[in-house]
Amino acid sequence: MKSIATILIMLSSLYGMAQPAAKAIEDKNLGLQDRYQVMKNNSQTYEDYKVIKEYILEGFWKITTDSFQLKQNQLAEAKQRITTLETELMNSQNELKSHQANVEGLVYDSKHIAVFGIPFNKGVFLVIGAALVAGLVVLVVAIAGRMKLLNSEMTEKALIAESISLEFEDYKRKALEKQTKLSRELQNERNKLVELRK
């Protein structure tokens, strides 16, 4: 009887010690290393061996597998998140390249102008355009000067022609008068000759 009482006292003390150990192992704030230390410290020693209650060992194993599964899930989520972020990064880089290409196109278009399908730098085009306009102005001035010179020559020739025409008319009039006078004189002379012959 004494031995049964001793065994019961030992079992109750073991059960009393096992309950706090089981509660300590299931504490959410503890890590696996801490739970292992609690399980080791609260277990009995037999020679060089540690005696651990099976339900405590099962609880520790469950917590360990749950922790491992949780870490696996977190790792899978992290990998999924990394894949998603890499995809987003790739899309962002592609969009950035597209935007850069568009911006480069806009910058190129803002600095160049196409004339007859040939791209020119706007500065070069302005210089060429200014040179062409200056050339046209010089050409117009030269043509206007030439026309003014031709006009003055034409006016002078017209005056000369008019003067010659007036002189010719005057000469013609004088010649006609002279011819008329000479005809009269000739007629007079003929008349005299006729009278003389009669």
Secondary structure, DSSP 4 states (H G I P E B T S, - for coil): -HHHHHHHHHHHHHHHHHHHHHHHHT-TT--HHHHHHHHHHTSEEETTEEE--HHHHHHHHHHHHHHHHHHHHHHHHHHHHHHHHHHHHHHHHHHHHHHHHHHHHHHHHHHEEEETTEEEEHHHHHHHHHHHHHHHHHHHHHHHHHHHHHHHHHHHHHHHHHHHHHHHHHHHHHHHHHHHHHHHHHHHHHHHHHHHH-
